[in-house]
Amino acid sequence: MALTDVLGDEFWARHTNPWSGYTRLPMGPVLLLGLYRRDWRMVGLTLLYVVINPILFPEPENKDAWISRSVLGEQLWLEDGHEVFEANLPGVLNGLNAVAYCYGLYGAYKRNPRVTALGGGVAITCKLVYLAILVRYYDEHAPVED
């Protein structure tokens, strides 16, 4: 069973709302800050928000926003049989994102500002490039609507 099947159409439709994408994007750095500061309420609220975010917003009327197209691109990418982590540019970026973010979490845990910033910075950069690739993928492969 594919990840897109597990998540369902309503999940994807709601997640294309630009408010969902643009408010979810900074949650990685916010989580690092919460851990660095030992602000467990911030950590808990951030994790809760990350979980409920994709269903919090309604499906948008228009899905032309860059962030909306990145979600549509990710959905299409997975539906086309690709994996989240595979040996191609989007997959490698996802892997680097995960490793860098873990490095940032380690830095936050150790309260090392340089390691935290480096890990978080590399992770968010990988994420943004990953999203840009998915936007391009969607723009090139989206089904033509009548």
Rosetta silent file (secondary structure, phi, psi, omega in degrees, C-alpha in Angstrom):
SEQUENCE: MALTDVLGDEFWARHTNPWSGYTRLPMGPVLLLGLYRRDWRMVGLTLLYVVINPILFPEPENKDAWISRSVLGEQLWLEDGHEVFEANLPGVLNGLNAVAYCYGLYGAYKRNPRVTALGGGVAITCKLVYLAILVRYYDEHAPVED
SCORE:     score description
SCORE:     0.000 S_00000001
   1 L     0.000  131.438 -177.433    0.000    0.000    0.000 S_00000001
   2 L   -78.505  154.300  178.074    1.393    3.380   -1.028 S_00000001
   3 H   -58.606  -36.965  179.953    1.820    6.295    1.359 S_00000001
   4 H   -64.085  -32.938  177.087   -0.631    8.327   -0.714 S_00000001
   5 H   -69.260  -40.022 -179.436   -3.284    5.661   -0.117 S_00000001
   6 H   -65.111  -42.763 -175.955   -2.698    5.709    3.631 S_00000001
   7 H   -74.178  -33.855  175.936   -2.946    9.492    3.881 S_00000001
   8 H    85.421  156.766 -176.718   -6.071    9.784    1.758 S_00000001
   9 H   -65.113  -38.105 -178.272   -7.371   12.368   -0.655 S_00000001
  10 H   -66.182  -38.479  176.051   -8.825   14.664    2.009 S_00000001
  11 H   -56.708  -51.761 -177.328   -5.455   14.871    3.782 S_00000001
  12 H   -63.797  -41.544 -178.566   -3.715   15.889    0.572 S_00000001
  13 H   -61.337  -45.307 -179.907   -6.480   18.334   -0.407 S_00000001
  14 H   -68.883  -36.477 -177.060   -6.330   20.135    2.940 S_00000001
  15 H   -69.459  -16.763  177.060   -2.530   20.058    3.001 S_00000001
  16 L   -77.607   -7.132  177.337   -2.434   22.015   -0.283 S_00000001
  17 L   -62.922  126.501 -179.643   -3.781   25.051    1.552 S_00000001
  18 H   -55.720  -32.990  177.128   -0.965   27.634    1.501 S_00000001
  19 H   -62.518  -34.953  177.631   -1.608   28.388    5.175 S_00000001
  20 H   -64.056  -51.993 -177.085   -0.842   24.748    5.928 S_00000001
  21 H   -66.408  -47.686 -174.497    2.457   24.753    4.057 S_00000001
  22 H   -73.650  -23.179  176.120    3.733   28.176    5.004 S_00000001
  23 H   -89.479  -19.784  177.787    2.914   27.751    8.705 S_00000001
  24 H   -81.252  -33.978 -175.757    4.327   24.220    8.831 S_00000001
  25 L   -53.620  -44.244 -179.097    7.630   25.144    7.181 S_00000001
  26 L   -79.544    1.476 -176.524    9.090   27.062   10.159 S_00000001
  27 H   -67.269  -28.756  176.581    8.166   24.347   12.648 S_00000001
  28 H   -61.547  -53.429  176.371   11.545   22.616   12.280 S_00000001
  29 H   -62.043  -36.038  178.834   13.491   25.655   13.474 S_00000001
  30 H   -64.555  -39.886  177.445   10.877   26.346   16.180 S_00000001
  31 H   -64.008  -41.470  176.852   11.291   22.787   17.476 S_00000001
  32 H   -61.204  -42.601  178.668   15.073   23.224   17.555 S_00000001
  33 H   -62.750  -44.544  179.185   14.657   26.469   19.488 S_00000001
  34 H   -60.477  -43.243  178.568   12.282   24.850   21.972 S_00000001
  35 H   -67.359  -43.619  179.612   14.688   21.975   22.595 S_00000001
  36 H   -58.046  -42.960 -177.980   17.681   24.325   22.830 S_00000001
  37 H   -82.859   -6.426 -174.902   15.869   26.477   25.409 S_00000001
  38 L    59.589   36.731  178.150   14.447   23.421   27.223 S_00000001
  39 L   -95.197   89.174 -172.515   11.011   24.931   26.733 S_00000001
  40 H   -67.947  -27.238  175.546    8.994   21.721   26.865 S_00000001
  41 H   -66.892  -43.360  177.118    5.717   23.537   26.329 S_00000001
  42 H   -61.860  -43.580  178.805    7.084   24.980   23.069 S_00000001
  43 H   -61.046  -47.958 -178.520    8.331   21.533   22.035 S_00000001
  44 H   -64.179  -44.865  179.666    4.988   19.906   22.827 S_00000001
  45 H   -66.311  -36.432  178.111    2.892   22.568   21.118 S_00000001
  46 H   -64.913  -46.645  178.884    5.154   22.491   18.068 S_00000001
  47 H   -62.953  -41.320  177.070    4.858   18.713   17.762 S_00000001
  48 H   -60.711  -44.230 -179.452    1.092   18.915   18.227 S_00000001
  49 H   -63.470  -40.512  179.295    0.869   21.587   15.535 S_00000001
  50 H   -61.380  -38.193 -178.885    2.948   19.519   13.108 S_00000001
  51 H   -71.221  -44.558 -175.146    0.571   16.584   13.591 S_00000001
  52 H   -87.324  -15.802 -176.044   -2.698   18.511   13.222 S_00000001
  53 H   -51.149  -48.934 -175.554   -1.504   21.031   10.620 S_00000001
  54 H   -63.777  -16.822  179.027   -2.329   19.003    7.490 S_00000001
  55 H  -112.032   -1.746 -176.206   -5.975   18.655    8.565 S_00000001
  56 H   -73.599  -32.856 -174.150   -6.370   22.021   10.283 S_00000001
  57 L  -103.679  148.762  177.994   -6.972   24.067    7.143 S_00000001
  58 L   -75.777  164.271  174.495   -9.703   23.601    4.542 S_00000001
  59 L   -62.571  131.999 -178.865   -8.988   22.692    0.946 S_00000001
  60 L   -74.398  154.470  176.281   -8.111   25.930   -0.856 S_00000001
  61 L   -69.037  -33.222 -175.860  -10.198   27.223   -3.722 S_00000001
  62 L  -126.301  133.585 -178.668   -7.045   27.783   -5.748 S_00000001
  63 L  -114.009   32.745 -178.940   -3.952   25.560   -5.731 S_00000001
  64 L   -86.324  -12.272 -178.586   -1.684   27.815   -7.768 S_00000001
  65 L   -61.971  148.400 -179.495    0.514   28.907   -4.830 S_00000001
  66 H   -54.038  -48.345 -177.030    4.107   27.680   -4.921 S_00000001
  67 H   -67.031  -33.996  176.701    3.730   25.777   -1.649 S_00000001
  68 H   -64.304  -43.029  179.760    0.440   24.219   -2.835 S_00000001
  69 H   -67.790  -27.514  176.177    2.139   22.968   -5.983 S_00000001
  70 H   -67.972  -39.676  177.490    4.939   21.489   -3.882 S_00000001
  71 H   -66.512  -44.766  177.575    2.378   19.395   -1.979 S_00000001
  72 H   -62.084  -36.935  176.953    0.687   18.399   -5.243 S_00000001
  73 H   -65.997  -41.095  177.837    4.119   17.527   -6.632 S_00000001
  74 H   -63.861  -44.246  178.626    4.919   15.361   -3.629 S_00000001
  75 H   -60.573  -47.351  179.572    1.596   13.573   -3.939 S_00000001
  76 H   -63.053  -42.526  178.914    2.128   13.014   -7.667 S_00000001
  77 H   -56.437  -47.478 -179.570    5.732   11.909   -7.089 S_00000001
  78 H   -69.617  -39.545  178.066    4.602    9.250   -4.622 S_00000001
  79 H   -64.494  -28.743  178.666    1.653    8.176   -6.787 S_00000001
  80 L   -78.820    6.663  173.657    4.071    7.728   -9.690 S_00000001
  81 L    94.781    6.077  177.558    5.803    5.014   -7.658 S_00000001
  82 L   -80.452  159.888  178.271    8.706    6.944   -6.183 S_00000001
  83 L  -105.370  160.910  179.807    9.807    6.514   -2.596 S_00000001
  84 L   -62.822  -42.753  178.184   10.407    9.199    0.021 S_00000001
  85 L  -118.615  108.818  176.203   14.087    8.220    0.256 S_00000001
  86 L  -145.597  171.051 -173.563   15.586    6.957   -2.979 S_00000001
  87 L   -83.125   60.938  171.821   18.765    7.430   -4.996 S_00000001
  88 L  -143.768  175.131 -172.527   17.704   10.514   -6.933 S_00000001
  89 H   -58.005  -49.315  178.948   17.851   14.214   -6.192 S_00000001
  90 H   -61.988  -41.771 -179.224   14.586   14.557   -4.260 S_00000001
  91 H   -64.733  -42.291  178.629   15.265   11.363   -2.301 S_00000001
  92 H   -65.047  -41.405  177.416   18.857   12.309   -1.504 S_00000001
  93 H   -62.310  -38.824  176.039   17.733   15.778   -0.380 S_00000001
  94 H   -61.831  -42.565  177.890   15.180   14.156    1.909 S_00000001
  95 H   -63.927  -45.842  178.008   17.932   11.989    3.368 S_00000001
  96 H   -62.986  -38.848  177.106   20.288   14.942    3.832 S_00000001
  97 H   -57.838  -48.440 -178.485   17.444   16.913    5.387 S_00000001
  98 H   -62.753  -45.598 -179.610   16.844   14.119    7.919 S_00000001
  99 H   -64.767  -46.183 -179.946   20.540   13.737    8.784 S_00000001
 100 H   -62.695  -40.279 -179.429   21.083   17.497    9.067 S_00000001
 101 H   -66.967  -39.452  175.736   17.991   17.911   11.212 S_00000001
 102 H   -61.859  -39.209  175.698   19.138   15.129   13.549 S_00000001
 103 H   -61.641  -42.804  176.908   22.489   16.929   13.781 S_00000001
 104 H   -63.880  -39.898  176.669   20.584   20.111   14.658 S_00000001
 105 H   -62.998  -41.124  177.245   18.562   18.228   17.296 S_00000001
 106 H   -61.696  -45.212  178.201   21.806   16.905   18.757 S_00000001
 107 H   -60.759  -41.078  178.876   23.206   20.446   18.834 S_00000001
 108 H   -65.767  -41.879  178.524   20.053   21.739   20.523 S_00000001
 109 H   -61.141  -41.863  179.976   20.188   18.918   23.066 S_00000001
 110 H   -82.412   -4.424 -176.862   23.847   19.743   23.794 S_00000001
 111 L    57.471   44.672  176.735   23.045   23.482   23.703 S_00000001
 112 L  -104.928  105.539 -173.940   25.658   24.070   21.061 S_00000001
 113 H   -63.317  -34.407 -179.320   24.437   27.072   19.047 S_00000001
 114 H   -68.393  -45.125  179.169   26.753   26.459   16.080 S_00000001
 115 H   -65.742  -42.223  178.972   25.776   22.821   15.646 S_00000001
 116 H   -60.606  -48.817 -178.498   22.095   23.676   16.125 S_00000001
 117 H   -66.149  -42.357  179.765   22.218   26.480   13.569 S_00000001
 118 H   -63.187  -50.646  179.336   24.273   24.465   11.065 S_00000001
 119 H   -60.507  -46.738  179.328   22.009   21.419   11.272 S_00000001
 120 H   -65.088  -40.099 -179.871   18.852   23.500   11.141 S_00000001
 121 H   -66.507  -44.129  178.072   20.159   25.677    8.322 S_00000001
 122 H   -65.748  -40.594 -179.592   21.230   22.755    6.152 S_00000001
 123 H   -62.302  -47.491 -177.593   17.935   20.968    6.866 S_00000001
 124 H   -68.800  -33.601  176.237   15.737   23.920    5.887 S_00000001
 125 H   -64.852  -46.176  177.305   17.854   24.544    2.788 S_00000001
 126 H   -60.498  -40.459 -179.736   17.479   20.914    1.720 S_00000001
 127 H   -63.179  -45.045 -179.151   13.746   21.128    2.398 S_00000001
 128 H   -65.710  -39.933  177.447   13.303   24.254    0.279 S_00000001
 129 H   -67.259  -41.123  176.016   15.293   22.805   -2.631 S_00000001
 130 H   -56.936  -47.466  179.660   13.298   19.554   -2.301 S_00000001
 131 H   -62.978  -39.992  178.709   10.047   21.532   -2.464 S_00000001
 132 H   -62.682  -39.586  177.695   11.283   23.480   -5.497 S_00000001
 133 H   -64.762  -39.958  178.735   12.052   20.212   -7.301 S_00000001
 134 H   -67.927  -34.835  175.282    8.572   18.918   -6.478 S_00000001
 135 H   -62.314  -46.714  179.428    6.997   22.114   -7.813 S_00000001
 136 H   -62.755  -40.855  178.208    8.892   21.654  -11.064 S_00000001
 137 H   -60.956  -44.912  179.146    7.895   17.977  -11.150 S_00000001
 138 H   -63.525  -46.081 -178.924    4.251   18.911  -10.687 S_00000001
 139 H   -60.680  -32.517 -178.327    4.404   21.661  -13.299 S_00000001
 140 H   -87.683  -24.111 -171.953    5.909   19.205  -15.816 S_00000001
 141 H  -121.914    0.579 -178.143    3.799   16.120  -15.011 S_00000001
 142 L   -62.920  141.294  176.141    0.442   17.286  -13.697 S_00000001
 143 L   -63.414  141.898  179.554   -2.547   15.852  -15.498 S_00000001
 144 L   -76.895  126.248  179.650   -4.157   18.347  -17.851 S_00000001
 145 L   -94.310  144.265  178.410   -7.562   19.431  -16.581 S_00000001
 146 L   -79.622    0.000    0.000  -10.390   20.184  -18.970 S_00000001
